[in-house]
Amino acid sequence: MKVLSVIFARAGSKGVRNKCVSKINGKMVAEYSIEYSLALGNNVKTVVSTDIDSLIDYCKNNNIEYIRRDSEFCKDEVPLDGAVADAIERTGANYEYFNLVYGNIATRYTSLFYEALNFLEEYKDYDAAISMQNVEKYNPMWMFDYNKTILPEGHKCQYRRQDLPQKMIHDGHTFLFRIDKFINRYRHTNPYKFVHMYSIYGDKFKPLINNEVIVDIDTEKDLKLAESVILHS
């Protein structure tokens, strides 16, 4: 197998309690991510990394491989890097790519994964491929510093939406990277600029711009939006 695809789902979420096992149309949110990973083909091994007992029971009942994640990798302040390395080490096999799948995103599209994999297969000088979306209504040019008492002063902005300077943001859907580059950096074998976002995963990243409806569930509003997308897709 070429790809290790790991679904990360932990307990203790703040915005929506137990968001990964919240139900949408009778399924846990994490189930959508698991089913997505299982649908990616024979060259992809699916593993669930979690500390949630009900999700572990689901994996047992459906013959899905899982890792009971150690509590040290489940704290709010701990980066995901450790859990990623733990998953790589505990699967005990050699894979070329790692597919990082968040368990709180139920809106899933296999085509985005294949686009990332095909790109990395063709362009060996790239270390990772990440799905991105154009920031539109939430463009930084239209934002104010947060203040519940008084609206802060902001720079006057004449931009119409279509004239806003384009920004892009990772939508949380696809994050595919080469395992060897990550492991060497995680083990401090190779130095890297740790102050740069995602730098532990490599130096050269391909942003894959898409316009799919992807809902990263962190609030009750997100949960309702994801449910609407799934029920009407």
trRosetta pair geometry for C-beta under 8 A, 3 or more apart (Angstrom, degrees):
i j d omega theta_ij theta_ji phi_ij phi_ji
1 4 7.5 99 118 -68 120 60
1 42 7.6 -130 -105 145 89 59
1 43 5.4 148 -144 -164 65 47
1 44 6.6 156 -163 -71 114 8
1 45 4.8 85 135 -32 167 102
1 93 7.4 49 52 129 107 142
1 95 6.3 -28 104 -109 90 98
2 43 4.6 9 21 173 100 111
2 44 7.5 -34 63 -75 79 54
2 95 6.5 89 161 -158 26 79
2 96 5.0 -31 -163 34 77 112
2 97 6.0 27 146 22 86 102
2 117 8.0 96 110 -152 134 120
3 40 7.3 -77 85 126 143 137
3 43 6.0 71 16 129 95 84
3 44 4.4 -22 76 -110 114 74
3 45 7.0 -180 93 23 59 67
3 95 6.2 80 -139 -171 10 122
3 96 7.2 -46 -73 61 52 80
3 97 4.5 -25 -108 75 79 105
3 98 7.4 155 -159 -96 69 15
3 99 5.3 38 177 -20 117 113
3 117 7.0 -55 -68 -108 141 125
3 176 7.6 -38 -132 -140 121 110
4 44 8.0 158 -94 -158 11 61
4 45 5.5 -23 -114 65 59 103
4 47 6.9 -12 -172 14 90 117
4 87 7.2 155 149 136 129 107
4 88 6.7 128 86 -106 162 69
4 91 6.0 168 -133 50 134 172
4 93 7.7 157 -80 75 118 101
4 95 4.1 171 -24 34 100 171
4 97 7.2 -175 27 93 66 53
4 98 5.3 -21 69 -112 96 67
4 99 7.0 -172 91 23 43 77
4 179 7.2 59 28 -76 119 136
5 37 4.5 173 130 -151 133 111
5 40 6.3 119 -48 38 164 153
5 44 5.0 23 -12 -177 127 107
5 45 6.6 169 25 77 78 45
5 46 5.1 -28 78 -99 105 63
5 47 7.3 151 82 24 53 68
5 98 7.9 150 -88 -168 36 46
5 99 3.8 -15 -109 65 80 121
5 101 6.0 42 179 -17 89 125
6 46 7.9 151 -89 -158 33 47
6 47 5.0 -23 -108 73 79 93
6 48 7.4 146 -161 -105 64 19
6 49 5.4 26 180 -10 113 114
6 67 8.0 -11 -143 18 116 125
6 84 7.3 160 64 -124 147 62
6 87 4.6 27 -110 179 160 159
6 98 7.1 -19 11 -166 107 93
6 99 7.2 154 19 78 58 66
6 100 6.7 -16 63 -116 90 48
6 101 6.4 -178 87 31 40 90
7 30 6.4 111 159 -165 132 96
7 33 4.9 130 -130 124 121 118
7 34 5.5 -56 -31 -80 166 70
7 37 6.0 -119 -51 -18 106 151
7 46 7.2 22 -14 -168 103 91
7 47 7.4 -165 23 94 73 44
7 48 4.7 -23 63 -114 106 71
7 49 6.9 177 81 26 50 70
7 50 7.7 -9 105 -47 90 105
7 101 4.6 -43 -97 90 63 115
7 102 7.8 18 -153 126 65 6
7 103 5.1 86 170 -78 95 92
8 49 5.2 -16 -105 69 64 108
8 50 7.6 156 -160 -74 36 68
8 80 6.6 17 -156 -145 170 120
8 83 6.2 88 -124 127 122 141
8 100 7.1 -6 -6 -166 121 80
8 101 6.9 158 10 80 73 57
8 102 6.0 -37 61 -116 96 46
8 103 5.7 -133 86 -11 42 99
9 20 3.9 138 -156 -166 109 157
9 21 7.7 105 169 -45 132 78
9 30 4.5 7 -91 -106 156 137
9 33 7.6 163 -58 60 116 143
9 48 6.8 -21 25 -168 111 99
9 49 7.4 147 29 81 62 58
9 50 4.5 -7 74 -100 88 111
9 52 6.1 -53 123 10 103 130
9 55 5.8 -161 98 -143 137 173
9 103 2.9 -34 -76 55 97 172
9 104 7.2 142 -116 -43 82 71
10 13 7.7 134 90 -51 75 82
10 20 7.3 114 41 -5 29 149
10 50 6.4 -170 -85 -140 47 61
10 51 5.5 31 -137 29 79 101
10 52 7.0 170 -150 -36 26 96
10 69 6.6 -71 -96 69 100 148
10 74 4.7 173 -150 -139 136 94
10 103 7.9 141 -1 44 49 134
11 18 6.5 -13 -135 -104 78 76
11 20 7.9 -103 -82 38 45 118
11 51 5.6 -94 11 88 99 97
11 52 5.0 141 -56 -86 95 85
11 74 7.2 21 47 -174 74 132
12 74 6.8 110 23 158 138 103
12 76 7.1 -123 133 -58 124 90
13 16 5.9 -5 117 71 131 62
13 17 6.4 169 75 -124 88 23
13 18 6.6 -170 35 -45 106 15
13 19 4.6 -47 70 6 167 105
13 20 7.3 146 -26 -12 135 85
13 104 7.4 120 -97 -91 150 140
13 218 7.7 -144 -172 -136 120 60
14 76 7.7 43 -33 -108 118 133
15 19 7.1 21 76 -57 88 138
15 218 4.3 58 51 163 160 68
15 219 4.8 -78 173 -82 124 56
15 220 7.8 -146 155 -21 86 61
15 222 7.9 43 131 22 137 127
16 19 3.9 86 87 -85 111 104
16 22 6.2 -37 152 -40 126 150
16 217 6.3 -45 29 156 149 98
16 218 6.7 175 3 175 99 22
16 219 6.3 150 -44 -143 99 11
16 220 6.0 145 -95 -67 102 56
16 222 7.4 -112 -30 59 137 108
16 223 5.9 125 -113 -44 155 127
18 21 5.0 -46 166 53 102 98
18 22 6.2 136 107 -51 79 77
18 52 7.5 116 -142 -127 92 128
19 22 5.3 -30 -147 -3 39 121
19 29 6.2 -22 152 31 68 158
19 104 5.1 31 116 -125 120 113
19 217 5.2 176 180 120 126 113
19 218 7.2 -26 -101 -108 170 30
19 223 7.2 -132 -140 -78 94 112
20 28 6.9 28 143 168 58 108
20 29 5.4 -122 -150 72 33 110
20 30 4.4 39 177 -49 92 112
20 50 7.6 -163 123 -124 155 121
20 52 6.5 -153 83 -26 124 161
20 55 6.8 -13 123 -69 116 144
20 103 4.3 27 -134 124 120 116
20 104 5.4 -79 -83 -76 76 75
21 28 4.6 -36 -140 -140 53 121
21 29 6.9 -95 -57 29 10 87
21 30 6.4 -21 -75 10 56 114
21 52 5.9 -176 -38 174 129 149
21 54 5.5 79 -139 82 153 127
21 55 5.9 -123 -80 -57 112 98
22 28 7.0 111 61 -146 31 63
22 29 5.3 32 60 -22 82 114
22 217 7.5 -141 51 155 134 150
22 223 6.0 -56 127 -128 152 132
23 26 6.2 2 -173 -116 116 11
23 27 6.5 138 -148 67 72 25
23 28 6.2 -50 -93 -87 60 43
23 29 7.8 -130 -92 -34 15 69
24 27 6.0 -32 67 65 70 80
24 29 6.1 76 -2 -85 113 69
24 32 7.3 -12 61 -35 126 132
24 106 5.6 67 37 -177 154 171
24 223 7.2 -152 -78 -168 105 79
24 226 6.1 -71 -106 113 154 104
24 227 4.7 -149 -141 -96 101 83
24 230 5.8 84 149 41 126 155
25 227 6.7 156 -30 -144 87 85
25 230 6.0 -130 -3 115 137 128
25 231 6.1 169 -73 -79 127 89
27 31 4.3 -115 178 70 106 141
27 32 6.3 110 118 -49 133 82
27 106 8.0 138 97 -142 111 124
28 31 4.5 111 61 -15 80 102
28 54 7.8 164 -89 122 148 114
28 55 7.0 -169 141 -97 165 89
28 58 7.0 -87 18 -73 145 166
29 32 6.3 -51 -172 22 41 110
29 33 7.5 31 141 -8 66 103
29 103 6.8 97 109 154 94 72
29 104 5.9 20 134 -134 139 46
29 105 7.9 108 171 37 105 11
29 106 4.8 -97 -150 -62 74 113
29 217 6.0 -89 -144 36 151 158
29 223 7.8 -82 -79 -122 130 89
29 226 7.5 37 -123 122 105 156
30 33 5.4 -54 -157 38 49 111
30 34 6.1 50 147 -22 75 104
30 48 7.5 77 167 -139 126 123
30 50 7.6 43 -152 -88 162 142
30 52 8.0 166 -6 55 160 149
30 55 5.8 3 76 -122 155 128
30 103 3.9 -1 -112 -168 98 106
30 104 7.5 -20 -74 -67 75 41
31 34 5.5 -55 -146 38 35 112
31 35 6.1 34 157 -18 69 106
31 58 7.2 -103 -86 175 97 151
32 35 5.9 -52 -144 38 28 109
32 36 6.3 35 153 -23 61 107
32 105 7.8 -116 95 111 116 50
32 106 3.8 80 48 -149 156 73
32 107 7.5 7 151 -44 147 21
32 108 5.8 172 155 -5 96 122
32 230 7.5 -90 -106 -106 145 137
33 36 5.5 -52 -149 34 31 117
33 37 6.5 30 154 -18 64 105
33 101 5.2 145 -176 157 112 116
33 102 6.9 -126 -113 89 149 43
33 103 5.2 -137 43 -120 155 49
33 105 6.3 90 -81 68 112 72
33 106 7.0 -87 -38 -100 79 44
33 108 6.5 160 -101 -72 49 138
34 37 5.8 -56 -151 36 31 109
34 38 6.3 28 154 -16 66 108
34 46 6.9 100 -155 175 69 135
34 48 6.3 -13 -100 -78 112 118
34 64 6.4 3 -166 -148 129 158
35 38 5.7 -55 -144 39 32 111
35 39 6.3 30 156 -21 64 110
35 108 7.7 157 80 58 86 153
36 39 5.9 -66 -153 35 27 110
36 40 7.3 44 149 -46 60 96
36 101 7.2 173 86 -145 117 137
36 108 3.7 -86 -91 163 143 156
36 110 6.6 -168 -160 -72 81 78
37 40 5.8 -38 -163 -4 38 119
37 44 6.8 -147 -178 143 73 129
37 46 4.3 123 129 -116 117 116
37 99 7.2 157 -125 104 99 132
37 101 5.6 -83 -70 -36 120 170
38 46 5.2 -50 -76 -18 65 164
38 64 7.7 -78 -74 -114 125 110
39 110 5.7 -92 110 -82 112 134
40 44 4.1 1 95 32 116 164
40 46 7.7 138 32 -65 112 106
40 99 7.5 -172 -154 67 176 178
40 110 6.1 -174 -97 -138 67 103
40 113 5.6 -65 -123 117 118 158
40 114 8.0 -175 -148 -60 84 80
41 44 5.4 89 65 8 72 106
44 99 6.9 -4 -143 11 114 146
45 65 7.6 -13 173 45 95 145
45 91 7.2 120 115 -161 141 139
45 93 7.5 70 11 66 169 143
45 95 7.1 -118 31 -89 119 135
46 64 6.8 -53 111 -155 112 96
46 65 6.9 144 96 46 64 97
47 65 4.8 -51 -110 103 75 106
47 66 6.6 147 -170 -105 69 27
47 67 6.1 41 165 -15 115 100
47 87 6.3 155 97 -160 135 109
47 91 6.1 -113 -47 -90 161 117
48 55 6.7 -143 158 152 142 112
48 56 8.0 -171 101 -94 126 54
48 59 5.4 -136 42 -88 139 137
48 64 6.1 47 -6 134 119 117
48 65 7.2 160 18 96 74 53
48 66 4.3 -26 66 -112 95 88
48 67 7.1 -166 92 26 49 67
48 103 7.7 71 -146 -89 94 127
49 66 7.4 167 -78 -164 28 68
49 67 4.6 -9 -109 61 72 111
49 69 5.0 74 174 -66 84 115
49 83 5.8 129 146 177 148 108
49 86 7.4 115 -138 92 136 109
49 87 5.1 -73 -69 -84 137 118
50 55 4.8 -62 138 92 165 135
50 56 6.3 -156 87 -58 114 81
50 59 8.0 168 37 -23 129 138
50 66 6.5 -44 33 -163 99 116
50 67 7.5 128 22 74 54 64
50 68 7.3 -45 80 -121 59 43
50 69 5.9 -176 80 2 6 110
50 103 7.2 62 -88 -53 111 166
51 68 6.7 78 -107 -171 56 68
51 69 4.8 -82 -51 63 87 94
51 71 6.8 92 -120 -89 151 60
51 74 5.0 -13 -3 -90 148 153
52 55 4.0 57 87 15 111 113
52 56 6.7 175 89 -14 56 84
53 56 5.5 -56 -148 36 33 113
53 57 6.4 36 153 -20 66 103
54 57 5.6 -48 -149 34 34 114
54 58 6.6 41 148 -22 63 101
55 58 5.3 -45 -150 31 37 117
55 59 6.6 40 149 -20 64 101
55 66 7.8 158 128 -130 88 146
55 103 7.9 12 -134 -162 155 150
56 59 5.6 -51 -150 35 34 113
56 60 6.4 37 151 -20 65 104
56 66 5.8 176 -124 120 71 160
56 68 6.4 25 -104 -92 138 91
57 60 5.6 -52 -147 36 33 113
57 61 6.2 28 156 -16 66 109
58 61 6.0 -61 -147 40 27 108
58 62 6.2 -4 163 6 64 116
58 64 7.5 -8 121 38 76 130
59 62 6.3 -76 -141 52 24 92
59 64 4.1 -99 -144 73 76 99
59 65 7.3 -64 -176 82 120 10
59 66 4.1 58 144 -37 168 132
60 63 7.9 26 -175 -70 26 34
60 66 7.7 -65 -49 19 66 132
67 86 7.1 150 157 130 151 102
67 87 5.9 -152 12 -109 160 76
67 90 5.5 97 -118 97 129 148
67 91 8.0 -75 -62 -61 125 76
69 73 5.2 -104 179 79 107 117
69 74 5.8 123 116 -60 119 105
69 83 6.1 2 -140 -131 128 108
69 86 7.1 98 -133 106 81 148
70 73 5.4 81 68 12 80 100
70 74 7.4 -157 100 -11 42 99
70 86 7.0 -138 20 -141 107 155
71 74 5.3 -68 -147 36 42 116
71 75 7.4 61 161 -46 70 85
72 75 7.0 -30 -161 -8 32 110
72 78 7.0 138 160 -103 58 163
72 82 7.3 -86 121 140 94 149
73 78 6.2 -144 -139 123 35 146
73 82 4.9 -147 -111 107 97 109
73 83 4.1 129 177 -76 127 86
73 86 5.8 -74 -69 0 161 153
74 78 7.4 42 48 50 17 134
74 83 7.9 91 -67 -81 55 126
75 78 4.4 88 63 -5 93 111
78 82 6.2 -51 170 31 114 133
78 83 7.9 104 123 -28 115 99
79 82 6.7 114 79 -1 75 88
80 83 5.3 -60 -164 44 61 111
80 84 5.9 66 140 -28 84 102
80 100 7.7 85 139 -154 141 132
81 84 5.6 -57 -151 34 32 114
81 85 6.4 28 155 -15 67 105
81 186 6.2 180 173 -112 110 109
81 200 5.6 -6 -114 105 133 162
82 85 5.8 -54 -147 38 32 108
82 86 6.1 37 152 -23 65 107
83 86 5.4 -50 -144 36 32 117
83 87 6.4 36 155 -22 64 103
84 87 5.9 -55 -154 33 29 110
84 88 6.6 28 151 -18 63 105
84 98 6.8 74 -166 167 107 153
84 100 6.7 -31 -107 -101 117 113
84 182 7.1 -77 131 165 131 143
84 186 7.9 -145 87 -87 104 149
85 88 5.7 -54 -150 35 34 112
85 89 6.2 27 156 -15 68 109
85 182 7.7 -154 -81 140 81 107
85 183 7.0 126 -122 -112 91 71
85 186 4.9 176 -85 168 131 158
86 89 6.0 -60 -145 41 27 107
86 90 6.0 14 163 -11 66 116
87 90 6.2 -62 -136 43 24 103
87 91 6.4 28 164 -25 62 107
88 91 6.4 -60 -153 27 23 108
88 95 7.7 -124 -134 42 87 111
88 98 6.8 -51 -81 -93 109 131
88 179 6.2 151 -127 -151 134 119
88 182 7.9 170 -47 97 159 122
88 183 6.6 -136 125 -83 159 111
89 92 7.6 30 162 -66 39 55
91 95 7.7 3 100 -13 143 123
95 98 6.9 107 103 -72 126 65
95 179 5.7 99 87 -20 83 153
96 178 6.7 -45 166 -136 71 76
96 179 6.5 -179 169 17 18 106
96 180 7.9 -29 -146 -15 54 99
97 117 6.9 175 69 -117 176 88
97 120 6.7 108 -98 102 131 154
97 176 5.7 5 -178 -175 123 95
97 177 6.9 153 -153 80 75 28
97 178 6.2 -53 -101 -100 65 44
97 179 6.5 -170 -117 -25 11 91
98 176 7.2 169 82 -150 47 50
98 177 5.6 -17 56 63 94 79
98 178 7.9 63 13 155 84 4
98 179 5.1 109 -31 -81 103 89
98 182 6.8 -41 20 23 141 155
99 113 6.7 23 -137 -138 135 113
99 174 7.7 -49 -151 -149 90 72
99 175 7.5 128 -161 77 46 58
99 176 5.2 -11 -103 -103 71 85
100 175 4.2 -31 56 81 112 112
100 176 7.5 -159 16 -76 75 36
100 177 7.5 18 -13 12 110 102
101 105 7.9 -126 -176 53 70 110
102 105 4.9 71 82 1 104 107
102 172 5.5 -42 23 179 147 103
102 216 7.2 11 101 -131 153 91
104 216 6.6 55 108 -167 102 62
104 217 4.6 -132 171 59 94 93
104 218 7.2 72 148 -66 145 61
105 108 7.0 113 124 -72 94 83
105 172 5.4 171 -69 124 143 117
105 173 6.4 -155 152 -97 157 60
105 214 6.5 1 -159 -173 122 92
105 215 6.8 159 -140 80 73 53
105 216 5.6 -31 -88 -103 99 57
105 217 6.8 -180 -86 4 41 86
106 215 7.0 -19 47 70 83 103
106 217 6.9 38 -2 -26 98 130
106 226 5.0 89 52 177 116 131
106 230 6.3 -39 128 -61 117 135
107 212 7.4 173 141 146 114 107
107 213 5.9 -87 178 106 156 78
107 214 5.3 -166 88 -123 118 45
107 215 5.1 88 4 22 127 86
107 226 5.8 -135 -34 -138 101 86
107 229 5.2 -9 -97 109 129 144
107 230 6.6 -133 -90 -64 78 85
107 233 7.9 137 -135 -37 95 156
108 173 7.3 154 -122 -145 58 99
109 112 4.8 76 91 -5 103 105
109 113 7.9 176 102 -5 61 81
109 173 7.0 2 38 -168 95 142
109 210 7.9 -174 75 168 151 156
109 212 5.3 -99 -18 -131 154 164
109 214 7.9 -86 3 -80 112 100
110 113 5.6 -53 -162 34 50 113
110 114 6.4 44 147 -17 76 105
111 114 5.7 -56 -147 39 36 110
111 115 6.3 42 153 -25 67 104
112 115 5.7 -49 -148 32 32 115
112 116 6.7 32 153 -17 62 104
112 131 5.3 11 -173 -88 128 138
112 173 5.6 6 113 130 161 131
112 174 4.7 -149 139 -37 110 138
112 208 6.9 138 -157 116 84 138
112 210 6.0 -48 -105 -49 112 165
112 212 6.9 -87 -55 4 129 149
113 116 5.8 -59 -155 36 33 109
113 117 6.2 25 154 -15 69 109
113 174 5.8 -169 -84 -116 56 119
113 176 7.0 116 -146 -56 69 133
114 117 5.7 -54 -140 41 33 109
114 118 5.9 32 161 -19 68 109
115 118 6.1 -56 -142 38 24 108
115 119 6.4 26 156 -21 60 109
115 129 7.6 -156 114 154 76 145
115 174 7.9 52 65 148 97 177
115 208 5.7 127 119 -154 123 144
116 119 5.9 -60 -152 34 28 111
116 120 6.5 17 158 -11 65 108
116 129 3.7 173 -146 95 88 132
116 130 7.8 78 -117 -53 125 18
116 131 7.2 -76 -62 -52 121 84
116 174 5.1 -168 -35 163 146 135
116 176 4.3 127 141 26 133 136
116 206 7.7 163 -133 80 71 117
116 208 5.9 -99 -79 -24 81 156
117 120 6.1 -60 -147 40 30 104
117 121 6.2 32 155 -21 66 109
117 129 7.8 -130 -45 43 29 143
117 176 6.2 -104 -69 -179 66 166
118 121 5.7 -55 -146 36 30 114
118 122 6.4 22 158 -14 64 110
119 122 6.0 -67 -152 40 28 104
119 123 6.0 -23 170 25 70 110
119 126 7.0 -29 139 65 98 154
119 129 5.2 111 74 -92 130 147
119 206 5.5 -135 145 94 144 166
119 208 7.1 -153 -10 -81 157 117
120 123 6.6 -71 -122 61 27 76
120 124 7.8 73 177 -98 59 40
120 126 5.9 -116 -113 86 70 110
120 128 7.6 -13 -93 -130 126 18
120 129 5.5 -120 -47 -18 103 118
120 176 6.4 -126 -16 118 146 117
120 178 7.1 -179 -168 -58 131 92
120 206 7.6 -150 -68 21 75 134
123 126 4.7 45 112 3 109 113
123 206 7.2 105 72 -60 142 139
125 204 6.3 -9 138 75 78 159
126 129 6.8 54 140 -62 135 81
126 202 7.9 71 169 143 51 150
126 204 5.0 -113 -123 112 55 105
126 205 6.9 95 -164 -120 97 17
126 206 5.1 9 -155 -31 151 106
127 177 6.1 13 146 -152 78 91
127 178 5.4 -99 -156 25 63 110
127 181 5.0 -68 -143 62 117 170
127 201 6.5 146 132 135 118 73
127 202 2.4 180 124 -165 154 155
127 203 5.9 107 -8 37 140 59
127 204 5.3 120 5 55 91 69
127 205 6.6 -49 64 -75 88 61
128 175 7.0 -4 -175 -171 121 68
128 176 6.4 163 -155 89 70 50
128 177 3.7 -19 -100 -100 104 89
128 178 7.0 -120 -67 6 65 72
128 198 7.3 -123 64 168 158 127
128 201 5.2 30 -49 139 149 119
128 202 5.1 169 -12 35 101 136
128 204 7.9 161 31 91 69 49
128 205 4.8 -20 73 -116 95 86
128 206 7.2 -160 101 26 49 72
129 174 7.0 -26 113 133 89 115
129 176 5.1 -3 55 61 90 101
129 177 7.8 -173 22 -76 53 54
129 205 7.1 156 -95 -167 26 69
129 206 4.4 -19 -112 65 79 107
129 208 5.6 46 176 -29 100 118
130 170 5.6 -48 165 -116 121 107
130 174 6.6 167 -149 98 35 77
130 175 5.4 16 -114 -110 84 70
130 176 7.8 -165 -74 30 48 62
130 198 7.5 -57 -60 -124 152 163
130 205 5.6 4 5 180 113 121
130 206 7.2 159 23 79 65 54
130 207 6.0 -32 72 -109 88 56
130 208 6.7 -180 84 18 33 86
131 170 7.0 93 80 -153 60 67
131 171 5.4 -60 116 44 102 105
131 172 8.0 -51 75 54 109 27
131 173 4.5 -32 64 65 151 104
131 174 3.9 90 -19 41 113 99
131 175 7.6 -92 18 -55 80 56
131 208 5.0 -45 -102 74 55 103
131 210 5.7 -26 -158 16 103 121
131 214 7.8 117 123 -43 136 167
132 168 4.4 39 166 166 125 122
132 169 6.5 151 -153 73 81 26
132 170 5.8 -54 -99 -94 73 45
132 171 6.5 151 -134 -11 20 90
132 207 4.3 -9 5 -167 143 103
132 208 6.4 141 19 62 79 45
132 209 5.4 -40 80 -93 93 58
132 210 7.4 129 66 19 44 72
133 168 6.5 165 80 -152 27 80
133 169 6.2 -28 61 61 78 77
133 171 4.7 69 -8 -63 112 120
133 209 6.9 114 -106 -152 33 67
133 210 6.4 -55 -85 69 81 63
133 211 6.7 115 -132 -101 99 44
133 214 7.3 -165 -37 36 140 118
134 166 5.9 -53 -143 -153 104 102
134 167 7.5 114 -160 74 57 46
134 168 5.8 -48 -97 -98 43 78
134 209 6.7 41 -40 -153 85 115
134 211 7.7 -10 23 -93 101 87
135 138 5.7 -87 -168 79 98 81
135 139 5.2 132 123 -92 102 61
135 140 7.5 39 122 -15 151 75
135 166 7.6 138 47 -167 77 54
135 167 4.3 -19 37 81 125 97
135 168 6.4 -166 -12 -101 86 21
135 169 5.3 76 -65 -10 105 110
136 139 6.5 -51 170 -42 14 97
136 161 6.5 34 -175 -169 88 110
136 164 7.6 135 -146 54 46 144
137 142 7.6 -69 178 61 47 154
137 161 7.1 -19 -88 -125 61 122
138 142 7.6 -131 -151 65 23 114
138 143 7.4 42 -172 -69 64 112
139 142 5.3 77 71 10 85 102
139 143 7.6 -150 100 -22 46 95
139 159 7.9 -86 101 105 149 145
139 161 7.9 162 0 -137 136 67
139 164 4.7 -41 -147 -180 175 150
139 165 7.6 139 -168 62 128 64
139 167 6.1 141 -135 25 78 117
140 143 5.2 -57 -149 20 44 123
140 167 6.3 74 5 -27 103 164
141 157 5.3 135 162 -134 96 145
141 159 5.7 23 130 32 148 147
141 164 5.6 -169 40 -142 140 100
141 165 6.6 121 -45 33 136 93
142 157 6.4 -134 -89 83 57 160
142 159 7.7 -108 -61 70 91 115
142 164 7.6 -47 -28 -110 105 134
143 154 7.8 -173 99 -129 38 141
144 147 7.4 -77 137 22 112 97
144 151 6.4 -39 -171 -163 167 79
144 152 5.3 157 -175 53 107 97
144 154 5.1 -92 -100 -63 87 131
145 152 4.8 8 52 28 99 160
147 150 5.9 -35 131 62 128 56
147 151 7.0 157 73 -112 113 20
147 152 5.3 114 9 -37 141 98
154 157 7.5 -37 133 -13 111 106
159 163 4.8 -151 -152 91 78 97
159 164 4.7 93 159 -85 140 64
159 165 7.6 -86 -111 -7 152 68
160 163 4.7 74 52 15 79 107
160 164 7.6 -116 91 -33 40 75
161 164 6.0 -31 -159 -11 35 115
168 207 6.2 77 118 -175 154 148
168 209 6.7 -86 -125 -103 139 98
170 175 7.4 34 -163 -78 129 107
171 210 7.4 -87 16 62 151 101
171 212 7.8 132 134 67 164 90
171 214 4.5 80 160 74 122 144
171 216 7.3 -166 175 -38 56 112
172 214 6.5 174 60 148 91 126
172 216 4.4 98 17 -87 163 119
173 210 7.8 -54 51 57 149 140
173 212 7.3 53 -64 73 165 130
173 214 4.9 -87 -56 -129 116 148
174 208 6.7 -23 77 57 134 134
175 201 8.0 -69 175 -140 106 167
177 181 7.1 -102 166 63 103 113
177 182 5.9 90 120 -46 128 123
177 201 4.5 -75 -134 -173 164 112
177 202 6.0 -166 -153 -11 114 123
178 181 4.9 66 86 10 104 108
178 182 7.1 171 91 -8 56 90
178 202 6.6 83 42 -76 97 135
179 182 5.8 -65 -153 41 37 110
179 183 6.0 30 159 -19 75 110
180 183 6.0 -57 -142 37 29 108
180 184 6.3 28 161 -19 64 109
181 184 6.1 -58 -150 36 26 110
181 185 6.6 17 156 -11 62 111
181 190 7.8 -61 -154 54 60 150
181 201 6.9 62 104 171 109 40
181 202 4.6 43 128 -91 148 89
181 203 7.9 -116 -167 0 139 78
182 185 6.0 -69 -154 41 29 105
182 186 5.9 27 156 -21 70 111
182 200 6.3 56 -139 140 75 80
182 201 5.2 -6 -91 -122 100 55
182 202 7.1 -50 -61 -43 71 80
183 186 5.6 -53 -138 38 31 111
183 187 6.1 15 165 -5 66 111
183 189 7.9 18 122 20 69 128
184 187 6.4 -63 -142 47 23 99
184 189 4.2 -84 -159 67 74 119
184 190 4.4 37 140 5 112 111
185 188 7.4 32 -175 -81 34 29
185 189 7.3 -79 -61 49 24 77
185 190 5.4 -52 -78 69 65 94
185 192 4.9 3 -132 -5 122 139
185 199 7.7 -157 -168 131 155 72
185 200 4.9 176 118 -155 132 64
185 201 7.7 -113 51 -53 146 17
186 200 6.3 71 -71 -176 73 116
188 191 7.8 24 -160 -85 66 55
192 199 5.1 167 152 149 117 106
192 200 6.5 148 83 -98 150 44
192 203 7.6 -140 -134 -72 106 85
193 196 4.7 47 107 1 108 114
193 199 5.2 -110 75 -152 72 160
194 199 6.0 -154 -109 76 27 129
194 200 7.0 38 -120 -62 77 89
195 199 7.6 31 56 8 37 149
196 199 4.0 90 75 -52 97 126
198 201 5.1 -46 178 33 82 116
198 202 7.6 -23 143 47 95 70
198 205 6.6 32 114 -62 144 151
199 202 7.6 -127 -160 66 38 27
199 203 7.5 33 -145 -94 76 51
201 205 7.7 56 98 -84 113 114
202 205 6.6 134 84 -65 111 81
213 229 5.1 -163 119 -128 132 135
215 222 5.5 155 176 -167 104 85
215 225 5.1 176 -119 103 142 107
215 226 4.0 -151 83 -78 146 88
215 229 6.3 179 -14 11 128 145
216 222 6.7 -61 89 -151 46 142
217 222 4.3 165 -126 123 54 122
217 223 5.5 70 -144 -76 117 66
217 226 5.7 -39 -74 -21 110 148
218 222 5.6 80 36 3 55 157
219 222 4.8 108 53 0 71 99
219 223 7.3 -129 101 -4 45 85
220 223 5.5 -50 -153 31 38 116
220 224 6.7 38 151 -17 67 102
221 224 5.8 -54 -153 36 34 110
221 225 6.3 33 151 -19 66 107
222 225 5.6 -57 -147 38 32 112
222 226 6.2 32 156 -20 68 106
223 226 5.9 -52 -146 35 28 110
223 227 6.4 30 153 -20 61 107
224 227 5.7 -55 -150 36 30 113
224 228 6.5 32 153 -20 64 105
225 228 5.7 -54 -151 34 32 112
225 229 6.5 32 152 -19 65 104
226 229 5.7 -53 -149 35 33 111
226 230 6.3 28 156 -16 67 108
227 230 5.9 -58 -145 39 29 107
227 231 6.1 22 161 -14 66 113
228 231 6.1 -60 -141 41 26 106
228 232 6.1 -5 168 6 64 117
229 232 6.6 -81 -144 50 20 90
229 233 5.8 27 162 -39 65 115
230 233 6.0 -51 -136 19 25 114
